[in-house]
Amino acid sequence: MIHHTRGPWELEHCSNADGSKFITINGQGPHGAWLADIQAGNIDGKPADVTERHLANARLIAAASDLLSALQLLMDQYDSCPDFTMGGNLTNAPFLMAREAIAKATGRGEA
């Protein structure tokens, strides 16, 4: 199984050659690791800058590696402690959602 680029992932504000702004998200690696660019594209044929919504999406993407690690640790702790009663049992919606999110992020459960 191929693993994702290790975190932390960071976002950086950048400019295109035409002067429009975009956000790039990078991870760690031997030479740095480009993960994604978020750009607004063109509006009425003119380059557009990223908006607050683009920035919010970039922040979520940049936090993805940390969120996955935290969720995996939380579920590992839950699984290793049979007396854990704070969240009820694994049939509760939050635990099912956590398992589904981990499966989605790691590719398990895909056909």
Phi, psi and omega in degrees: 000135177274133180262155179291164176298132183292153179273178004284154173259141183231149176255151182222136176276130184226171177232139173282169178300331179278000178093350179289151183266147173213171181239135174245147179241127184234148175247191180262151177180179183299329180235025189079162183217107176291133180248316184195154169242143174240117182230153180276344181079212181247140174237123183054039177078004180243143178299139182247149176275158176293152181254180176299325178295318176300317180297318178298318177296319179297319178298319179296315178297316181297332180273352188304314181298317178293319180297317179297313179300316180296317181293320177296317178297317179299314181291324176298317178295318179299312183295329184274358183234093183296341180272001182294114185243354185301320184261006183080217180249176186290359175275352178291144184307316181299323180287322175296319178297319179298314179298318179295320179295318178296316179299318180296316183289332184259354179085002176284144180089359176274151178283000000 
